[in-house]
Amino acid sequence: MVLALLLCGAVLLLALVGLFAFGVRRRLIQRSGGTFDCNLRWEAPASPEEGGAEPKGKGWAYGVARYNGDRIEWFRVFSYAPRPRRMLERDGIEVLERRHPQGEEELALLSDALILACSLRGTRVELAMSEDALTGFLAWLEAAPPGQRVNVA
């Protein structure tokens, strides 16, 4: 009986330490400022308007994005990795379209999210973020140094 209680206590303690580590990691990512909540779908299918299939809710990963000079670093929320999972460089991003979540996406994304479809050096990437974060993202894209080609459609 004592062994079972000790084992349950150890599992509970381990779970609490894991949750605490998620919180500490997020605080460390946000420490330098310029962060926003951002869902990401890499190699997303083309939209129906572009001749693709109906968008699905699969493939979205919840994360935190951070501005860092001429790139955005994207971190998964449910990860212990100290490094960003994806890097989006400003000169490689081309905005294709902006849309509201459709179908299953409404359940997979935050309630106020807007989806921005982009091409990143030939790879279709979709970012879902709040309207305020989207305004900041588009302003960051347009603020590229002179001579950089930027398309914000």
Residue frames as a rotation matrix with the C-alpha (Angstrom) as fourth column:
MET 1
0.568 0.823 0.000 0.00
0.823 -0.568 0.000 0.00
0.000 0.000 -1.000 0.00
VAL 2
0.480 -0.483 -0.732 2.80
0.115 -0.792 0.599 2.40
-0.870 -0.372 -0.325 0.90
LEU 3
-0.588 -0.736 0.336 4.64
0.386 0.111 0.916 1.52
-0.711 0.668 0.219 -2.31
ALA 4
-0.128 0.642 0.756 1.52
0.984 -0.015 0.180 2.27
0.127 0.766 -0.630 -4.40
LEU 5
0.828 0.424 -0.366 1.05
0.499 -0.855 0.139 5.65
-0.254 -0.298 -0.920 -2.69
LEU 6
0.089 -0.898 -0.432 4.73
0.074 -0.426 0.902 6.46
-0.993 -0.113 0.028 -3.15
LEU 7
-0.630 -0.286 0.722 4.54
0.675 0.257 0.691 5.53
-0.383 0.923 0.031 -6.84
CYS 8
0.334 0.833 0.442 1.39
0.926 -0.378 0.012 7.65
0.177 0.405 -0.897 -7.37
GLY 9
0.744 -0.122 -0.657 3.06
0.248 -0.863 0.441 10.57
-0.620 -0.491 -0.612 -5.60
ALA 10
-0.336 -0.942 -0.023 6.16
0.226 -0.104 0.969 10.24
-0.914 0.320 0.248 -7.81
VAL 11
-0.412 0.270 0.870 4.04
0.911 0.124 0.393 10.17
-0.002 0.955 -0.298 -11.00
LEU 12
0.696 0.717 -0.039 2.08
0.718 -0.693 0.067 13.22
0.021 -0.075 -0.997 -9.83
LEU 13
0.441 -0.632 -0.637 5.29
0.114 -0.665 0.738 15.07
-0.890 -0.398 -0.221 -8.97
LEU 14
-0.581 -0.664 0.471 6.78
0.507 0.157 0.847 14.20
-0.636 0.731 0.246 -12.36
ALA 15
0.023 0.692 0.722 3.64
0.979 -0.160 0.123 15.50
0.201 0.704 -0.681 -14.12
LEU 16
0.855 0.290 -0.431 3.79
0.423 -0.870 0.254 18.76
-0.301 -0.399 -0.866 -12.16
VAL 17
-0.027 -0.945 -0.325 7.48
0.140 -0.325 0.935 19.22
-0.990 -0.021 0.141 -12.98
GLY 18
-0.536 -0.117 0.836 6.68
0.807 0.222 0.548 18.66
-0.250 0.968 -0.024 -16.67
LEU 19
0.486 0.794 0.364 3.92
0.842 -0.537 0.047 21.28
0.233 0.284 -0.930 -16.63
PHE 20
0.691 -0.325 -0.645 6.19
0.206 -0.767 0.607 23.70
-0.693 -0.553 -0.463 -14.78
ALA 21
-0.389 -0.898 0.207 8.87
0.424 0.024 0.905 23.17
-0.818 0.440 0.371 -17.44
PHE 22
-0.090 0.457 0.885 6.37
0.981 -0.111 0.158 24.09
0.170 0.883 -0.438 -20.20
GLY 23
0.858 0.496 -0.135 5.60
0.514 -0.827 0.227 27.34
0.001 -0.264 -0.965 -18.37
VAL 24
0.341 -0.822 -0.456 9.26
0.135 -0.437 0.889 28.21
-0.930 -0.365 -0.038 -17.79
ARG 25
-0.482 -0.517 0.707 10.12
0.737 0.197 0.646 27.51
-0.473 0.833 0.287 -21.44
ARG 26
0.285 0.667 0.689 7.30
0.902 -0.429 0.043 29.77
0.324 0.609 -0.724 -22.65
ARG 27
0.893 -0.001 -0.450 8.44
0.243 -0.841 0.483 32.57
-0.379 -0.541 -0.751 -20.32
LEU 28
-0.079 -0.994 -0.070 12.01
0.282 -0.089 0.955 32.24
-0.956 0.056 0.288 -21.64
ILE 29
-0.358 0.026 0.933 10.76
0.933 0.055 0.356 32.45
-0.042 0.998 -0.044 -25.24
GLN 30
0.546 0.717 0.433 8.64
0.718 -0.667 0.199 35.52
0.432 0.202 -0.879 -24.44
ARG 31
0.327 -0.452 -0.830 11.33
0.761 -0.395 0.515 37.21
-0.560 -0.800 0.215 -22.36
SER 32
-0.705 -0.709 0.000 12.82
0.552 -0.549 0.627 39.15
-0.444 0.442 0.779 -25.29
GLY 33
-0.156 0.746 -0.648 9.37
-0.242 -0.665 -0.707 40.40
-0.958 0.047 0.284 -26.40
GLY 34
-0.354 0.076 -0.932 7.82
-0.915 -0.235 0.328 40.44
-0.194 0.969 0.153 -29.85
THR 35
-0.990 0.040 0.136 5.91
0.054 0.994 0.095 37.17
-0.131 0.101 -0.986 -29.46
PHE 36
-0.244 0.963 -0.116 2.41
-0.962 -0.255 -0.094 36.14
-0.120 0.089 0.989 -30.51
ASP 37
-0.185 0.298 0.937 0.32
-0.137 0.936 -0.325 32.97
-0.973 -0.188 -0.132 -30.48
CYS 38
-0.039 0.064 -0.997 0.37
-0.981 -0.194 0.026 31.39
-0.192 0.979 0.070 -33.92
ASN 39
0.450 0.203 0.869 -0.88
-0.039 0.977 -0.207 28.07
-0.892 0.059 0.448 -35.27
LEU 40
-0.241 -0.625 -0.742 1.12
-0.865 -0.209 0.457 26.71
-0.441 0.752 -0.490 -38.20
ARG 41
0.659 0.333 0.675 0.40
0.038 0.881 -0.471 24.24
-0.751 0.336 0.568 -40.97
TRP 42
-0.296 -0.882 -0.367 3.43
-0.565 -0.148 0.811 23.30
-0.770 0.447 -0.455 -43.08
GLU 43
-0.991 -0.092 -0.096 2.95
-0.128 0.465 0.876 22.10
-0.036 0.881 -0.473 -46.68
ALA 44
-0.351 0.936 0.007 -0.73
-0.140 -0.045 -0.989 22.99
-0.926 -0.349 0.147 -46.53
PRO 45
-0.316 0.323 0.892 -3.05
0.884 0.443 0.153 22.00
-0.346 0.837 -0.425 -49.39
ALA 46
-0.969 0.025 0.245 -4.11
0.108 -0.852 0.512 24.70
0.222 0.523 0.823 -51.84
SER 47
-0.587 0.803 -0.105 -7.44
-0.216 -0.280 -0.935 26.39
-0.780 -0.527 0.338 -51.12
PRO 48
0.037 0.695 0.718 -10.58
0.698 0.496 -0.516 25.65
-0.715 0.520 -0.467 -53.20
GLU 49
0.785 0.239 -0.571 -10.21
-0.130 -0.838 -0.530 29.06
-0.605 0.490 -0.627 -54.89
GLU 50
-0.008 -0.891 -0.453 -6.76
-0.905 -0.186 0.383 27.95
-0.426 0.413 -0.805 -56.12
GLY 51
0.248 0.202 -0.947 -8.04
-0.766 0.639 -0.064 24.61
0.593 0.742 0.313 -57.36
GLY 52
-0.800 -0.595 -0.070 -7.16
-0.403 0.621 -0.673 22.62
0.444 -0.510 -0.737 -54.23
ALA 53
-0.352 0.646 -0.677 -9.17
0.604 0.710 0.363 20.45
0.715 -0.281 -0.640 -51.87
GLU 54
0.636 0.634 0.441 -11.44
-0.042 -0.542 0.840 21.73
0.771 -0.552 -0.318 -49.11
PRO 55
-0.339 -0.819 0.463 -9.21
-0.569 -0.213 -0.794 22.81
0.749 -0.533 -0.394 -46.16
LYS 56
0.414 0.392 -0.822 -9.21
0.364 0.756 0.544 20.34
0.834 -0.524 0.171 -43.28
GLY 57
0.835 -0.068 0.547 -8.45
-0.494 -0.531 0.688 20.83
0.244 -0.844 -0.477 -39.58
LYS 58
0.840 -0.542 0.015 -5.62
0.493 0.774 0.398 18.29
-0.227 -0.327 0.917 -39.68
GLY 59
0.231 -0.885 0.403 -2.02
0.850 -0.018 -0.526 19.29
0.473 0.465 0.749 -39.58
TRP 60
0.514 -0.026 0.857 -2.31
-0.197 -0.976 0.089 22.40
0.835 -0.215 -0.507 -37.43
ALA 61
-0.033 -0.576 -0.817 0.27
0.878 0.374 -0.299 22.77
0.478 -0.727 0.493 -34.67
TYR 62
0.917 0.389 0.089 -0.17
0.280 -0.786 0.551 25.28
0.284 -0.480 -0.830 -31.86
GLY 63
0.032 -0.983 -0.179 2.81
0.971 0.073 -0.230 27.46
0.239 -0.167 0.957 -31.19
VAL 64
0.684 -0.012 -0.729 4.38
0.302 -0.905 0.298 30.76
-0.664 -0.424 -0.616 -30.27
ALA 65
0.444 -0.535 0.719 6.11
0.796 -0.133 -0.591 32.91
0.411 0.834 0.367 -32.86
ARG 66
0.487 -0.391 -0.781 8.83
0.461 -0.645 0.610 35.44
-0.742 -0.657 -0.134 -32.06
TYR 67
0.958 -0.225 0.180 10.20
0.023 -0.564 -0.825 38.24
0.287 0.794 -0.535 -34.19
ASN 68
0.459 -0.882 -0.106 13.98
0.356 0.073 0.932 38.11
-0.814 -0.465 0.347 -34.43
GLY 69
-0.542 -0.672 -0.505 15.42
-0.141 -0.519 0.843 40.61
-0.829 0.528 0.187 -36.91
ASP 70
-0.410 0.325 -0.852 14.53
-0.910 -0.208 0.359 39.55
-0.060 0.923 0.381 -40.46
ARG 71
-0.617 0.250 -0.746 12.99
-0.095 0.917 0.386 36.24
0.781 0.309 -0.543 -39.47
ILE 72
0.249 0.721 0.647 10.24
-0.927 -0.016 0.375 34.78
0.281 -0.693 0.664 -37.35
GLU 73
-0.853 -0.478 -0.208 11.10
-0.363 0.831 -0.420 31.89
0.374 -0.283 -0.883 -35.07
TRP 74
0.212 0.977 -0.002 8.21
-0.783 0.171 0.598 29.50
0.584 -0.125 0.802 -34.46
PHE 75
-0.859 -0.454 0.235 8.20
-0.487 0.587 -0.647 27.28
0.156 -0.670 -0.725 -31.36
ARG 76
-0.169 0.785 -0.596 5.77
0.174 0.619 0.766 24.44
0.970 0.026 -0.242 -30.66
VAL 77
0.195 0.313 0.930 3.91
-0.824 -0.462 0.328 24.99
0.532 -0.830 0.168 -27.40
PHE 78
0.849 0.205 0.487 3.96
-0.463 0.733 0.498 21.35
-0.255 -0.648 0.717 -26.35
SER 79
0.621 -0.759 -0.193 7.67
0.358 0.494 -0.792 20.75
0.697 0.423 0.579 -26.68
TYR 80
0.798 -0.438 -0.414 10.69
0.361 -0.202 0.910 21.02
-0.483 -0.876 -0.003 -24.43
ALA 81
0.185 -0.769 0.612 13.03
0.972 0.049 -0.232 21.99
0.148 0.638 0.756 -27.29
PRO 82
0.078 -0.223 -0.972 14.91
0.515 -0.825 0.231 25.23
-0.854 -0.519 0.050 -26.59
ARG 83
-0.868 -0.443 -0.223 15.31
0.017 -0.475 0.880 25.99
-0.496 0.760 0.420 -30.30
PRO 84
-0.089 0.875 -0.475 12.59
-0.781 -0.358 -0.513 27.05
-0.619 0.325 0.715 -32.74
ARG 85
0.070 0.237 0.969 10.94
0.288 0.925 -0.247 24.33
-0.955 0.297 -0.003 -34.81
ARG 86
0.337 0.098 0.936 10.64
0.941 -0.067 -0.331 26.55
0.030 0.993 -0.115 -37.91
MET 87
-0.380 -0.442 -0.812 12.26
0.335 -0.885 0.324 29.77
-0.862 -0.148 0.484 -39.12
LEU 88
0.487 0.587 0.647 10.43
0.854 -0.163 -0.495 32.01
-0.185 0.793 -0.580 -41.57
GLU 89
-0.552 -0.772 -0.315 12.70
0.635 -0.634 0.442 34.55
-0.541 0.044 0.840 -43.26
ARG 90
0.080 0.661 -0.746 11.11
0.023 -0.749 -0.662 37.81
-0.997 0.035 -0.075 -44.33
ASP 91
-0.317 -0.255 -0.914 12.60
-0.810 -0.429 0.400 37.86
-0.494 0.867 -0.071 -47.84
GLY 92
-0.992 -0.070 -0.107 11.28
-0.115 0.855 0.505 34.33
0.057 0.513 -0.856 -48.54
ILE 93
-0.496 0.868 -0.017 7.64
0.514 0.278 -0.812 34.93
-0.700 -0.411 -0.584 -47.52
GLU 94
-0.934 0.357 -0.002 5.03
-0.204 -0.531 0.823 35.70
0.293 0.769 0.569 -50.16
VAL 95
-0.577 0.798 0.176 1.45
-0.221 0.055 -0.974 36.24
-0.786 -0.601 0.144 -48.96
LEU 96
-0.951 0.260 0.166 -1.07
0.270 0.442 0.855 34.36
0.149 0.858 -0.491 -51.11
GLU 97
-0.146 0.963 0.227 -4.42
0.053 -0.222 0.974 34.88
0.988 0.154 -0.019 -49.38
ARG 98
-0.938 0.034 0.346 -6.20
-0.346 -0.175 -0.922 35.68
0.029 -0.984 0.176 -46.15
ARG 99
-0.244 0.889 -0.387 -9.29
-0.212 0.340 0.916 33.77
0.946 0.306 0.105 -45.03
HIS 100
0.040 0.368 0.929 -11.42
-0.999 -0.014 0.048 32.71
0.031 -0.930 0.367 -42.08
PRO 101
-0.849 -0.313 0.425 -11.29
-0.375 0.924 -0.071 29.13
-0.371 -0.220 -0.902 -40.74
GLN 102
-0.078 0.811 -0.580 -13.61
-0.936 0.140 0.322 26.73
0.343 0.568 0.748 -42.54
GLY 103
0.447 0.374 -0.813 -15.20
-0.256 0.924 0.285 23.45
0.857 0.080 0.508 -41.45
GLU 104
0.692 -0.207 -0.692 -13.06
0.623 0.657 0.425 21.46
0.366 -0.725 0.583 -39.01
GLU 105
-0.351 -0.876 0.331 -10.53
0.565 -0.480 -0.671 24.29
0.747 -0.049 0.663 -38.81
GLU 106
0.125 0.482 0.867 -12.95
-0.427 -0.763 0.485 26.22
0.896 -0.431 0.111 -36.62
LEU 107
0.969 0.239 -0.054 -12.52
-0.075 0.500 0.863 23.53
0.234 -0.833 0.502 -33.97
ALA 108
0.481 -0.858 -0.179 -8.75
0.840 0.510 -0.186 23.15
0.250 -0.061 0.966 -34.39
LEU 109
-0.440 -0.674 0.593 -7.90
0.533 -0.728 -0.431 26.86
0.722 0.126 0.680 -34.13
LEU 110
-0.790 0.145 -0.596 -8.45
0.459 -0.505 -0.731 29.62
-0.407 -0.851 0.333 -31.59
SER 111
0.088 0.992 0.090 -11.87
0.827 -0.023 -0.562 31.28
-0.556 0.124 -0.822 -31.88
ASP 112
0.694 0.212 -0.688 -10.68
-0.033 -0.945 -0.325 34.65
-0.719 0.248 -0.649 -33.20
ALA 113
-0.254 -0.936 0.243 -8.08
0.213 0.191 0.958 33.28
-0.944 0.295 0.151 -35.64
LEU 114
0.764 0.275 -0.584 -7.59
-0.515 -0.286 -0.808 34.41
-0.389 0.918 -0.078 -39.21
ILE 115
0.429 -0.597 0.678 -5.60
0.518 0.777 0.357 32.26
-0.740 0.197 0.643 -41.63
LEU 116
0.507 -0.408 -0.759 -2.84
-0.711 -0.696 -0.102 33.71
-0.487 0.591 -0.643 -43.76
ALA 117
0.783 -0.255 0.568 -1.69
0.459 0.853 -0.249 31.45
-0.421 0.456 0.785 -46.60
CYS 118
0.505 -0.717 -0.481 1.90
-0.693 -0.669 0.269 32.11
-0.515 0.197 -0.834 -47.64
SER 119
0.899 -0.422 -0.122 4.50
0.230 0.688 -0.688 30.67
0.374 0.590 0.715 -49.93
LEU 120
0.649 -0.749 0.132 7.89
-0.524 -0.315 0.792 30.24
-0.551 -0.583 -0.597 -48.29
ARG 121
-0.381 -0.854 -0.356 10.45
-0.821 0.135 0.555 29.49
-0.426 0.503 -0.752 -51.01
GLY 122
-0.537 0.235 -0.810 7.96
-0.619 0.542 0.568 27.25
0.573 0.807 -0.145 -52.84
THR 123
-0.794 0.295 -0.531 6.44
0.523 0.777 -0.350 25.60
0.310 -0.556 -0.771 -49.75
ARG 124
-0.070 0.848 0.525 2.84
-0.109 -0.529 0.841 26.48
0.992 0.002 0.130 -48.94
VAL 125
-0.805 -0.206 -0.557 2.56
0.538 0.142 -0.831 27.48
0.250 -0.968 -0.004 -45.29
GLU 126
0.163 0.876 0.455 -0.54
0.225 -0.482 0.847 28.60
0.961 -0.035 -0.275 -43.42
LEU 127
-0.899 -0.396 -0.187 -0.40
0.307 -0.265 -0.914 30.70
0.312 -0.879 0.360 -40.27
ALA 128
0.208 0.978 0.028 -3.43
0.535 -0.138 0.833 31.21
0.819 -0.158 -0.552 -38.03
MET 129
-0.762 -0.480 -0.434 -3.33
0.635 -0.427 -0.643 34.14
0.124 -0.766 0.631 -35.64
SER 130
0.083 0.791 -0.607 -5.51
0.758 -0.445 -0.477 36.82
-0.647 -0.421 -0.636 -34.10
GLU 131
0.719 0.268 0.642 -6.40
0.654 -0.575 -0.492 39.91
0.237 0.773 -0.588 -36.10
ASP 132
0.902 -0.428 -0.059 -4.02
-0.349 -0.803 0.484 42.05
-0.254 -0.415 -0.873 -34.01
ALA 133
0.128 -0.888 0.442 -1.15
0.022 0.448 0.894 39.62
-0.992 -0.105 0.077 -34.55
LEU 134
0.257 0.043 0.965 -1.96
0.914 0.313 -0.257 39.51
-0.313 0.949 0.041 -38.28
THR 135
0.972 0.100 0.210 -1.77
0.160 -0.942 -0.294 43.31
0.169 0.320 -0.932 -38.50
GLY 136
0.586 -0.809 0.051 1.61
-0.507 -0.317 0.802 43.24
-0.633 -0.495 -0.595 -36.78
PHE 137
0.071 -0.538 0.840 2.86
0.436 0.774 0.459 40.42
-0.897 0.334 0.289 -39.03
LEU 138
0.535 0.193 0.823 1.86
0.845 -0.153 -0.513 42.25
0.027 0.969 -0.245 -42.23
ALA 139
0.972 -0.230 0.042 3.42
-0.233 -0.969 0.084 45.48
0.021 -0.092 -0.996 -40.95
TRP 140
0.308 -0.897 0.317 6.65
-0.242 0.248 0.938 43.57
-0.920 -0.366 -0.141 -40.20
LEU 141
0.151 -0.205 0.967 6.63
0.816 0.578 -0.005 42.18
-0.558 0.790 0.255 -43.75
GLU 142
0.771 0.243 0.588 6.07
0.575 -0.661 -0.482 45.61
0.271 0.710 -0.650 -45.30
ALA 143
0.895 -0.445 -0.027 8.84
-0.357 -0.752 0.555 47.13
-0.268 -0.487 -0.831 -43.16
ALA 144
0.618 -0.694 0.370 11.50
0.732 0.680 0.053 45.21
-0.289 0.238 0.927 -45.07
PRO 145
-0.071 -0.739 -0.670 14.71
0.154 -0.671 0.725 47.12
-0.986 -0.052 0.161 -45.79
PRO 146
0.507 0.238 -0.828 14.94
-0.683 -0.475 -0.555 48.83
-0.525 0.847 -0.078 -49.19
GLY 147
-0.330 -0.642 -0.692 15.81
-0.937 0.310 0.160 46.46
0.111 0.701 -0.704 -52.00
GLN 148
-0.898 0.082 0.432 14.05
-0.058 0.952 -0.302 43.42
-0.435 -0.296 -0.850 -50.53
ARG 149
-0.636 0.716 -0.287 11.18
-0.379 0.034 0.925 42.03
0.673 0.697 0.250 -52.57
VAL 150
-0.897 0.430 0.107 8.10
0.054 0.346 -0.937 41.72
-0.439 -0.834 -0.333 -50.36
ASN 151
-0.651 0.752 -0.106 4.62
-0.206 -0.041 0.978 40.67
0.731 0.658 0.181 -51.54
VAL 152
-0.933 0.353 0.067 1.84
-0.017 0.145 -0.989 41.14
-0.359 -0.925 -0.129 -49.01
ALA 153
-0.670 0.686 0.285 -1.03
0.635 0.328 0.700 40.81
0.386 0.650 -0.655 -51.55
